[in-house]
Amino acid sequence: MVTVLHSRASLTCATVSGRIRVPSNSLNVGIVGGGIAGLYAALLLQIHGHRVRVFEGTDRVGGRVYTHYFTQEQDQYFEAGAMRLPQSDFQQYTFDLINWVKQFEGLTIPSDRRVELIEYRLSDPGNRLFINGVKGDGASIMSTTPASIQWNVPTGYENKSAKDLLGEAIGDFIEALQQDFETGFEALLKFDNYSFRYYLVDVMGWPTEVIDFVETVTSQTNQFALSVPEMVMQNIDFATEKWFTIKYGMNRLPAALSWLLGEDNITYGARVTGVQNTDDGEVTITAIGNNGRIDATFDKVILAIPPAALKMIADRPRWGTDKELAIRSIHFEALYKMGLRFKTRFWERVEPNPTSGGQSTTDLPIRWIVYPSNGIGEDGPGVLLVYAWMTDATTWLPLSPAERRSLALFCLSQMYDGEVDSLTGVPVDVYDLLIGTADAVWSARTSTGDAMFLPGQWLTRFEPARRSEGNIFFAGEHLSYHHTWIAGACESAHNAVCDMIGDVPPLRPIPFFFRDHDQQPFEHGRLSATVPPTEEELDHGAPLLLGSRGDDVTPKVSYQFTPHEPLFKSGRGWSQSNQNSAAAFPLHMGGDSHRTIGCEFTTLAGPAI
Ligand SMILES: Cc1cc2nc3c(=O)[nH]c(=O)nc-3n(C[C@H](O)[C@H](O)[C@H](O)COP(=O)(O)OP(=O)(O)OC[C@H]3O[C@@H](n4cnc5c(N)ncnc54)[C@H](O)[C@@H]3O)c2cc1C
């Protein structure tokens, strides 16, 4: 006999992929928006036995997670939306979600929806800088000094690097946040009514030329008009050392989530235009669907859409003044990305500064060139992207697609002027090398960009925007402390679900620690199901036959698993696989956070099943 111990006492109760044993208090929840926040909330509710239906206004899930594939050949894509994941404590939600998804791999998720993390290179020695007409080293962008790019500043500042200057201005805030986020953020909020620019003038005493220098080198035009907490948080995230992206494209994440949720639970092409409370406490949703008008009634609804989209749902209750102000005013910054597909990955071959990943910085309209971290060193065509934020992004909007392409190529030709492909000996001609382009003007889409608060908005808009209104709840990256990131979308969805059904743990794999008679841990983590449990077994807690994965130190063992209470499961089906290998058994102990479902493991004789 062995016992199973949960590493976190709160993660108890059992759910697994496949069917739902609906608890007696099961809710019927409508979710507006099939971005990460909407999908996360839907899955979290579903594994707790609630019924969900997601309304997505477009024909795809993912929202601002959006990979554009030029062709289906390997690495011929660019990330038009989210592209990189910093591995820090602040971003744990994303990595937990990915690890949660990965538990189902090999069993239920089709191979073209699996999520595999690969290294993302934030910078590379070959990255360039081209600012103020001066070319230089973009790899150590933070070490740029005003003198090195002939930027006129008052005496005494010429040789101060952007890093030193920013360190003096916000180093203490960052340290405080790293020590204790809540206390650190509290201290930061004292400066919420200041724009970062005003803070630098008033508190730090910086001359305007110095502020302009730092903003140009490290950020984008007019970003320092945002609130102090916003800019400090941005700096803390970009100070992360280890970064990842998803192999074959970030799209894989929402694709896996929608698979686990069950496509039947998503209504595509359904733009919600109305949300109303009924007299008997329910909530109705009206949408314009592919087949005309949709009307549906739910116990509760989550609006997992950006404020700009919510504002345009005019047929809804008028909430308090503070809420309405928040919906109307929360500031989103414009974002612009263009992917350019070339006949070669010339940037990896030019002399004297070949570039493998990372990004170059310029004050030309393209602002950043981001080199792909996927497919480095491959022969054949490759895709890079140009990326602009804030005012630098807005200015792309009025141009036609042809004008945008022409402008981007002109800027790239300036960056690579006079450089030679080391393989062919031919000067780089971006016009000749171009195969095609695609772009995303986010300010022209429903989100309008990403949340970046103006001065005072943390203090006055954040809490009212998050507050639930009766049976209507709110989610979306803008409602989290880590907005502008996928992690923020997850955090907001987790908060909304907890607000609705009580505290439940976030989506993360639940580590099991199995101990044998001598209480020696001998297996950690996953088990493989050899035979899918029957309906009866699930409902009556009958023994299940499982096989351990085994590894170098752990023999493959068969177990009989006898839960003391019935299990229920949700999402997709059980593995039919007999393989006793790395395939994960999608058994979760989650759900009711206040009690533990006991179970017994009996070690059966013999090796792997
Ligand atoms: C260019 C860009 C780069 C980014 N880079 C990164 C990055 O590198 N790393 C990172 O972690 N994050 C990044 N982000 C941020 C990240 O993508 C977002 O924080 C996150 O995806 C937001 O998820 P969400 O669910 O809150 O909103 P969204 O993704 O906007 O989802 C909302 C969904 O609601 C739908 N919708 C809107 N209105 C309606 C309606 N009326 N009816 C029905 N459906 C509706 C939309 O179509 C959309 O699918 C980036 C974002 C952008 C745009």
The ligand as an SDF file (V2000), in Angstrom:
LIG
                    3D

 53 58  0  0  0  0  0  0  0  0999 V2000
    1.5680   43.0040  -30.5780 C   0  0  0  0  0  0  0  0  0  0  0  0
    1.4320   42.3410  -29.2430 C   0  0  0  0  0  0  0  0  0  0  0  0
    2.5450   41.7920  -28.6330 C   0  0  0  0  0  0  0  0  0  0  0  0
    2.4290   41.1530  -27.4130 C   0  0  0  0  0  0  0  0  0  0  0  0
    3.5290   40.5390  -26.8830 N   0  0  0  0  0  0  0  0  0  0  0  0
    3.3950   39.7510  -25.7880 C   0  0  0  0  0  0  0  0  0  0  0  0
    4.4540   38.9090  -25.3870 C   0  0  0  0  0  0  0  0  0  0  0  0
    5.5070   38.8770  -26.0280 O   0  0  0  0  0  0  0  0  0  0  0  0
    4.2670   38.1230  -24.2770 N   0  0  0  0  0  0  0  0  0  0  0  0
    3.0950   38.1110  -23.5830 C   0  0  0  0  0  0  0  0  0  0  0  0
    2.9770   37.3610  -22.5940 O   0  0  0  0  0  0  0  0  0  0  0  0
    2.0580   38.8960  -23.9690 N   0  0  0  0  0  0  0  0  0  0  0  0
    2.1810   39.6970  -25.0590 C   0  0  0  0  0  0  0  0  0  0  0  0
    1.1330   40.4380  -25.5070 N   0  0  0  0  0  0  0  0  0  0  0  0
   -0.0580   40.5500  -24.6570 C   0  0  0  0  0  0  0  0  0  0  0  0
   -0.9840   39.3410  -24.7320 C   0  0  0  0  0  0  0  0  0  0  0  0
   -1.1470   38.9490  -26.0540 O   0  0  0  0  0  0  0  0  0  0  0  0
   -2.3150   39.7760  -24.1260 C   0  0  0  0  0  0  0  0  0  0  0  0
   -2.1100   40.2820  -22.8240 O   0  0  0  0  0  0  0  0  0  0  0  0
   -3.3080   38.6210  -23.9870 C   0  0  0  0  0  0  0  0  0  0  0  0
   -3.2730   37.7670  -25.0980 O   0  0  0  0  0  0  0  0  0  0  0  0
   -4.6920   39.2310  -23.8010 C   0  0  0  0  0  0  0  0  0  0  0  0
   -5.6560   38.2270  -23.6500 O   0  0  0  0  0  0  0  0  0  0  0  0
   -7.1630   38.6180  -23.3210 P   0  0  0  0  0  0  0  0  0  0  0  0
   -7.9250   37.3610  -23.3210 O   0  0  0  0  0  0  0  0  0  0  0  0
   -7.2080   39.4950  -22.1450 O   0  0  0  0  0  0  0  0  0  0  0  0
   -7.6380   39.5560  -24.5360 O   0  0  0  0  0  0  0  0  0  0  0  0
   -7.7250   39.2600  -26.0960 P   0  0  0  0  0  0  0  0  0  0  0  0
   -6.6040   38.4150  -26.5360 O   0  0  0  0  0  0  0  0  0  0  0  0
   -7.8840   40.5880  -26.7620 O   0  0  0  0  0  0  0  0  0  0  0  0
   -9.0600   38.4120  -26.2470 O   0  0  0  0  0  0  0  0  0  0  0  0
  -10.3330   39.0000  -26.3250 C   0  0  0  0  0  0  0  0  0  0  0  0
  -11.1710   38.2030  -27.3060 C   0  0  0  0  0  0  0  0  0  0  0  0
  -12.4870   38.7240  -27.2760 O   0  0  0  0  0  0  0  0  0  0  0  0
  -12.9850   38.7820  -28.5860 C   0  0  0  0  0  0  0  0  0  0  0  0
  -14.0500   39.7950  -28.5790 N   0  0  0  0  0  0  0  0  0  0  0  0
  -13.9240   41.1340  -28.4440 C   0  0  0  0  0  0  0  0  0  0  0  0
  -15.1300   41.7170  -28.4330 N   0  0  0  0  0  0  0  0  0  0  0  0
  -16.0370   40.7200  -28.5490 C   0  0  0  0  0  0  0  0  0  0  0  0
  -17.4670   40.6870  -28.5840 C   0  0  0  0  0  0  0  0  0  0  0  0
  -18.2020   41.7850  -28.4990 N   0  0  0  0  0  0  0  0  0  0  0  0
  -18.0700   39.4830  -28.7270 N   0  0  0  0  0  0  0  0  0  0  0  0
  -17.3530   38.3380  -28.8140 C   0  0  0  0  0  0  0  0  0  0  0  0
  -15.9970   38.3150  -28.7860 N   0  0  0  0  0  0  0  0  0  0  0  0
  -15.3580   39.4980  -28.6490 C   0  0  0  0  0  0  0  0  0  0  0  0
  -11.7800   39.1280  -29.4400 C   0  0  0  0  0  0  0  0  0  0  0  0
  -11.9880   38.7570  -30.7890 O   0  0  0  0  0  0  0  0  0  0  0  0
  -10.6950   38.3110  -28.7580 C   0  0  0  0  0  0  0  0  0  0  0  0
  -10.5730   37.0270  -29.3080 O   0  0  0  0  0  0  0  0  0  0  0  0
    1.1970   41.0910  -26.7430 C   0  0  0  0  0  0  0  0  0  0  0  0
    0.0720   41.6530  -27.3460 C   0  0  0  0  0  0  0  0  0  0  0  0
    0.1760   42.2560  -28.5880 C   0  0  0  0  0  0  0  0  0  0  0  0
   -1.0530   42.8130  -29.2360 C   0  0  0  0  0  0  0  0  0  0  0  0
  1  2  1  0
  2  3  1  0
  2 52  2  0
  3  4  2  0
  4  5  1  0
  4 50  1  0
  5  6  2  0
  6  7  1  0
  6 13  1  0
  7  8  2  0
  7  9  1  0
  9 10  1  0
 10 11  2  0
 10 12  1  0
 12 13  2  0
 13 14  1  0
 14 15  1  0
 14 50  1  0
 15 16  1  0
 16 17  1  0
 16 18  1  0
 18 19  1  0
 18 20  1  0
 20 21  1  0
 20 22  1  0
 22 23  1  0
 23 24  1  0
 24 25  2  0
 24 26  1  0
 24 27  1  0
 27 28  1  0
 28 29  2  0
 28 30  1  0
 28 31  1  0
 31 32  1  0
 32 33  1  0
 33 34  1  0
 33 48  1  0
 34 35  1  0
 35 36  1  0
 35 46  1  0
 36 37  1  0
 36 45  1  0
 37 38  2  0
 38 39  1  0
 39 40  1  0
 39 45  2  0
 40 41  1  0
 40 42  2  0
 42 43  1  0
 43 44  2  0
 44 45  1  0
 46 47  1  0
 46 48  1  0
 48 49  1  0
 50 51  2  0
 51 52  1  0
 52 53  1  0
M  END
$$$$
